[in-house]
Amino acid sequence: MGPSLQVAKFLGIPIKLHWTFVLMFPLGFYLLERPDIGLRGLLFFSILFLLISLCVILHEYGHALAAKKYGIETKDIILSPLFGVARIEKLPGTPFGEFIVAIAGPFMNIVIGLILLVYLFFASPGTMTIFGNEFYDSIMSGGRTMSTIPKDISMLNLTITILAFVNLGLVLFNLIPAFPMDGGRIFRAFLNSFMDKLSATKIASFIGQTLAVIIFIFSAYYEQYGLALVGFFIYYMARYELGIVENEAFRSKFNLSEMVRTSFTRLSNFSTKTEVSELFLKGLEKNFLVFDSDNKIIGILSRNNMIDWMSDKNEPLMNDIQKYIRKGFPMLEVDMKIDIALQLMSDFNLSFLPVAQNGEFIGVIEKSNIFEFLDLQKKIM
């Protein structure tokens, strides 16, 4: 998604600003120069923008917290001036799980919107009705009719009213069945309940791209260029996510049996730094399994840990290999699908794992070998 800057971290999830936020500075200077806005208006819009961004972040936290219920972590939440994205490591493996994660974001905005509406009902009855038409006219005119907002609405109630409209608008907009928006994911989950994931994604992606083109044409006609960018983003992401699912479907055709390496160097827990350095510098192998005296696997000496060991300034005989091996890792099964193996490698941050058949160790596999095999299969199929 391009460069981003972390500005906060909440519940263990980093919050980052996308580089496109720099485009807000020219917009700020433009608003400052408008005689009907000026410094006071710019300050109001800045505070309003921050509050709307907070609502978008809470929307993304809805997705993240729902995913966490399924044991899925969120890498980060990236906020741009037009949208937010919770980068969830993977989706739940069931259509219902995907539905829950997808609906959690709009549900968060429903809760926020209802709280604000309850406040307005008691604190400022009728504000929503008075303000509604003016707010719509202002949006459709690109802010040119902002001065027509009734003067008897306090700044607090004006802000809360706008936030209520924005949250309800986010619900309606995100529930448009334009994949990969939330509504599109809900639609895909519905289709996936009675057809395979690839077919469901193809249908949802086609509808998403079609709606994205309609949004783009509509917004261009009404000179809503920000919305036009959203249409372009939806179209691009629909194609991108379809490609991801197509790759997953392609990988699922193969298991590890065709790429397991049965010939490899075995290290022992008594292997020395000098011995391993020679093996590493030959360049034939970069990751090694380490065995004990009973020929049982006790760890993995990865390329990165090997470099740390080689750069250790102590004498070779004083370097214990056990200080540098990774002991917590899974054993892959030879009939395991490629995408599952790659996910495990990602989960454990390893590119090299042992492989077993019916529980008995038979060889090793490297991530690079998997991708080389896939590239070859794509060319010959």
Secondary structure as GFF3:
##gff-version 3
##sequence-region A 1 381
A	DSSP	beta_strand	4	10	.	.	.	ID=ss1
A	DSSP	beta_strand	13	18	.	.	.	ID=ss2
A	DSSP	three_ten_helix	19	23	.	.	.	ID=ss3
A	DSSP	alpha_helix	24	33	.	.	.	ID=ss4
A	DSSP	alpha_helix	38	68	.	.	.	ID=ss5
A	DSSP	beta_strand	74	79	.	.	.	ID=ss6
A	DSSP	beta_strand	84	88	.	.	.	ID=ss7
A	DSSP	alpha_helix	95	123	.	.	.	ID=ss8
A	DSSP	alpha_helix	127	140	.	.	.	ID=ss9
A	DSSP	three_ten_helix	146	148	.	.	.	ID=ss10
A	DSSP	alpha_helix	155	174	.	.	.	ID=ss11
A	DSSP	alpha_helix	182	192	.	.	.	ID=ss12
A	DSSP	alpha_helix	197	221	.	.	.	ID=ss13
A	DSSP	alpha_helix	225	251	.	.	.	ID=ss14
A	DSSP	three_ten_helix	256	258	.	.	.	ID=ss15
A	DSSP	beta_strand	266	268	.	.	.	ID=ss16
A	DSSP	alpha_helix	273	282	.	.	.	ID=ss17
A	DSSP	beta_strand	288	291	.	.	.	ID=ss18
A	DSSP	beta_strand	297	301	.	.	.	ID=ss19
A	DSSP	alpha_helix	303	310	.	.	.	ID=ss20
A	DSSP	three_ten_helix	316	318	.	.	.	ID=ss21
A	DSSP	three_ten_helix	321	323	.	.	.	ID=ss22
A	DSSP	beta_strand	332	333	.	.	.	ID=ss23
A	DSSP	alpha_helix	338	347	.	.	.	ID=ss24
A	DSSP	beta_strand	352	357	.	.	.	ID=ss25
A	DSSP	beta_strand	360	366	.	.	.	ID=ss26
A	DSSP	alpha_helix	367	380	.	.	.	ID=ss27
###
